[in-house]
Amino acid sequence: RNQALLCQEVESELRELCLECRKKFPIIKEYTEKAILKIRQHRDLVDQDGRSEEDLPEFPLDEVLRAILMACETFQQKIV
């Protein structure tokens, strides 16, 4: 249950980032959208009944961090 809440929170933050990047930084928007899709897939698996912790794939941390780091490299206050 905690993982599902974490997924929702991270997804929400990435959606905001995606909106800020949509015109000026389309490549960041693209990476952010990919990260959001992977988070949704992970959350869907977490929400399935009968799955133990060992059966769950890892959280897509690499994709999330890539999108965030790319945004930080823009040095744009609105984005960072």
N, C-alpha and C positions, 0 to 999 in steps of 0.2 A: 504493500500500500504506500509506503514512504517513497519507493522508487517511482510510482505513478505520479505522486505529487511533485517530485523533483523534475520529472519529465515535463509536466505541465508548466512549471515555473520557467525552466530553461527554454522551452518552446515559445513561451510568451515573450521572453526577452529577445530571442532570435527573430521573432516576427517584427518587433519594433526596429531592430537593426536592419532587417530586410526592407522595411518601408523607408528608412532614412537613406539607404544605398541605392534604391531602385533606379534613379536617373543618372547620378554622377558616377556610380561604381557598380555597373551591372555584373562584373565578375564576382564581386563580394556578395551581391544579391543571389547569384547562382549558387555559390558555395553555401550560403546561409539556407537557401531553400533545400538543398540536398541534406544538410544537417537536420533540418526540421523534419523531413521525411523519415530519416533514420531514427530520430527520436520518437516519432509517432509509431513506427514499426516496433520499436523497443517497448513503448508504453502498451501497445496492443498485446504483446506477448506477456508483459507483466500482469496485465488485467485478466488474462485467461486463468480460469480456475484450474486447480490441480497441478500447477507447475511449481516445482521446488526451486530454490535459489540456484542450485547447480544446473538446472535445465535452461536457465536464462542466458541469452547471449550477453556479452559485455555492453555496457552503456557506450554509445558512439562518441566517446570523448575526443578522439582525434579530429573528427569532423567539426565538432563544436569549437574546439580550440583553434582550428585552422580559420574558421570564419571570424572569430574574435580577434585573432592576431592580424589577419588581413585588414580588418576595420581599424585596428590600432595604428597600423602603418600609414594610414591616410592622414593622421594628425588633425583630423577634423573634429572640432569640439562637439558638434551635434551627434556625430557617430560614436566617438569614443566616450 
